[in-house]
Amino acid sequence: MPAESKRKIFVFGSVFLCSFLAYLLTLGKYVYWQDSGYFLSVIKDFGIPCAPGFPLFLLLYKLSAIIFSDLIGFDFVMVVCATSAFFTSCACALISVTVYELFSSGFKFFQDKGTSSLNLEGITLSLISVFSGLSFGFGYYPWFQAVNAEIYSLCIFFLSLGFYLIVRLGQLGVLKRELTKPQWAHIILITVVTGFSCSTHPMMTVGLFVGAIFVAVLNPGVLKNWKFVISSVFIFTAAYIIPNLFQLYRSPLDVKFTQGNPSTLKTFIGYIFGTEWEGQFGWLDFRWERLISFGDLFYNQYFIVGMVVLVYGCCRVASFNRKFSLFCLVAFLAQFINTWSYSNGGEYDVWVNVNYMILSIPFAVGLYCIGSRLRAVTKINLNFISIIGLLNLLVLLFINFRQIDRKDYDYAERHGMNLIKNLDKNAIIVLAGETDKATVQFLQIVRKYRNDVSILMPNYLKWEWYHAFLQRIAGIDLPPIRMFEYEIEFVQQRYFNDIQLLMLTHIINFNADRRHIFLYNVPPVPIKKELRYLPAGAFLTIVPAESENVDLKYWEYSAVDEKVAVLRDNEKLHIQDERRVILGDGKPYYYIRRRAFILDYVRFYSDAYKNLGDWYITKGNGLALGNKLDEAKEFYQLALVEYKKLVEINPNHEDADVYFKMSMLYFNLDQYEDAQKWIIYYRKWYPLMFSEFKKRQEANLDNITRMQEEINKRLGN
C-alpha cells in the first residue's frame, strides 16, 4: 500500500476513534429534551416523525436498533445515541481527509495543477488534518448532537461526504463537455449523496446543493452536456424519492406515534414556505434581529484560540485557491441565509453545522500559516502547529465535556414521569408544549410506562388525520363540532386559533363525565356548569362543581435539592436558550450539569403556586360579589402568599398577568404603594411577552391605565 494511502487511513482512523471515544464517554442513557423523545419513539415504533418525515434517518437508525438492541441486547436508548455518535465521528474523519486531499494536491480544485507552493511533510500534513477534524468534532454543536437521539448527526455525515467527494472531483481537473470515467463516477456519487442528504433533512442540505450548482458554473463546458444534466437530475430525484417511498404504506392511523402530516410532498413544500409550523413563514420571512446571535454561535464553536486561527485562515484561504474559496463562500452564504431566514429561535444553532464543516478548511489554513509564521519569526525549532492545535483541543475538551456530558442526565425523563405518574387511570392530559409531549410519548412507547394515559395536543387539532388518530389510537371520543357566534367571539380572544380552541372545548366537555382530564400549561376553556376547575399542583383538573378539595398530589418533583435550586440573579430568566460558557464562576457544575433541572424546579413549582393563587382569587371574587368582603380579603391574602412564592423563585414568569393580579390583590387589600409597584412592573414586562396578541394587549393596557389612575388617586398623586 502506498505511503500516501497509509497516511490517509491513519488520519481518518485516528480522528474517528478519538471523537467516537469522547462521544461514548458522554453518551446519553436517557431521553433528552426537545426532539429526542420524538425520534426515540418513532425508531422504536417504526412510525412517522414530524414533517417532512426524515425517512432515511428512520430506516438507518431502525436497522441499527434491530441489530444492536433487539438481537445483541444493548440498551435501546444508548444504541440510538451511539448511532448518532458513529455518524458524527465519520463526519469528523471525512473532514480531516478532505483537508488532507486539498493540502496534498496544493489546493488543486478544478484546475490542471495546484495553485499553492506548499511542500508539506507527511507528518505536518497529517497533524493539520487531524486537528481540523477534531476541532470540528469537539465543538459544542456537533458534540451536542452526537450524544443524543437526533437527526443532525446523519445530516452532517452526508454533507461531509458530499463535500469530500466534491473536493475529490476537483482533483481530477476541469470538467469538460466529455467527462472521463472517474469524473462520471464522482458526479454520480455526489448526486446520490446530495439526494440522500435532502431526504434526511431538506433544510440542512441547502449549502451543499448550492455549492454543487456553483461547481457546475465554474465548469461551464459540462453544462452543455445534456446527458450530464439529465442524468444528474434523475439520479438526485431518485435518491430523494426512494427513501420516501417508505412513508406511502405507513399511515398515522396504523402506528401509535406521529407528530406531523405524513404526506411527504405536501410537508416538504410546506416546510419550505413555513405553512406546516405556526408562526413561521419559511424563506419568505427574514428576521434581521437574528444576525446578532450568529457571533455567539461561532464563538461557542471555536472559542478564543480557535477563533484566532479561523479568522487568520479566512484571510489567507483565497491566496491558496481562488476558485475553492469562492465555492466555500457561496455554500457558506447559502446555508447562512437559509438558517437566518427560516429557523425559529435557538433551533438554527444546529443548522449552522454546515457552516462549521466548511470553515474547517480555512481553520486548517490558519493553523498551518500561523504555525509556520511563528517558527520563522521566533527561529525556535518547535512544532507550533502541534502546540496551537493541542491548545485549541484542550480548551474545547475542558469546556464542552462538562457541558455536554449526558451519561447521568435523567432530568428530562424524570420530568415526563412526574407529568403522568400520579394521574388517575385512563386520564387525559392536555399539553401545550412539544417537549412535554415528546418526553411523555417516549415513556409510553419505549419504557412502556402509563400507556393508559391519553395525550391531547390542542395545536394538532387543525389536522384532520389527528381527529381519527385521537379516536382510534388515543381512545378519546370526539363529539360533532358546531360553531356558534358567541363561541367564535370568545375563542378569538384566546391563545389558540378559534377552530382549535373551540374543538378543545367540545372535546373536554364531551369526555369530562367519563374520563379524568388534566390541563398542563393550557389556558382553561369554557366547561359545563356542572363542572369546575381545581388546581392540582402544576395542573388544572376538571371535577364536579360541588367539589372543594384542592389536591396537590399531582405535582411532586421527586429530586428536589434545595442547594441546587438556589438561583443566582443572572440565571433566573430564560437561561435554557443561552449558550454561555461559565469559566471561573465558582459553581460551573450547577450551571452546566443541572441547568435544566433548576429551570424544571422553577417552572413547575411556580406554575403550582400560580394555579393555587388563581383559585384563591376566584373564591375571593365570588365572596366579594356576595358582599362578603372580609371573607374575600382572607382569600386574597392566601392568593398573595402563593404569588409571593412564585415571584421569589421566578421573578420574570412567562405569564405577565401574574403581576397585574398581584397589583389587583394589593389594591383590594388597600395596600396602594405595593399595588403601584407591581402595576409599573407589569406595564414594563407585558408588551415584551405578548406583543403578538395585539387585540388582547390593547384591551389589557387600557385596564392597566385605569388601574394606575385609580391607584394614583388613592395615593393622592
Salt bridges, closest charged atoms under 4 A:
GLU4 OE1 - ARG7 NH2 3.14
GLU101 OE2 - LYS8 NZ 2.75
GLU101 OE2 - ARG168 NH1 3.86
GLU278 OE2 - LYS462 NZ 3.59
ASP285 OD2 - ARG287 NE 2.54
ASP349 OD2 - ARG579 NH2 2.94
ASP405 OD2 - LYS407 NZ 2.62
ASP410 OD2 - ARG414 NE 2.97
GLU413 OE2 - ARG447 NE 2.96
ASP424 OD2 - HIS516 ND1 2.12
ASP436 OD1 - HIS415 NE2 2.88
ASP436 OD2 - ARG603 NH2 3.10
ASP452 OD2 - ARG450 NH2 2.90
ASP477 OD2 - ARG514 NH1 3.03
GLU487 OE2 - HIS506 NE2 3.57
ASP513 OD2 - LYS528 NZ 2.92
GLU530 OE2 - LYS528 NZ 3.99
GLU548 OE2 - ARG532 NH1 3.19
GLU548 OE1 - LYS619 NZ 3.34
ASP569 OD1 - LYS572 NZ 3.29
GLU571 OE2 - ARG568 NH2 2.18
GLU578 OE1 - ARG580 NE 2.67
ASP585 OD2 - ARG568 NH2 2.88
ASP600 OD1 - HIS415 ND1 3.88
ASP607 OD1 - HIS653 NE2 3.38
ASP614 OD2 - LYS610 NZ 2.98
ASP614 OD1 - LYS661 NZ 3.05
GLU642 OE2 - LYS645 NZ 3.67
ASP655 OD2 - LYS610 NZ 3.52
ASP657 OD2 - ARG696 NH2 3.19
ASP670 OD2 - LYS633 NZ 3.38
GLU710 OE1 - LYS713 NZ 3.82
GLU710 OE2 - ARG714 NE 3.18
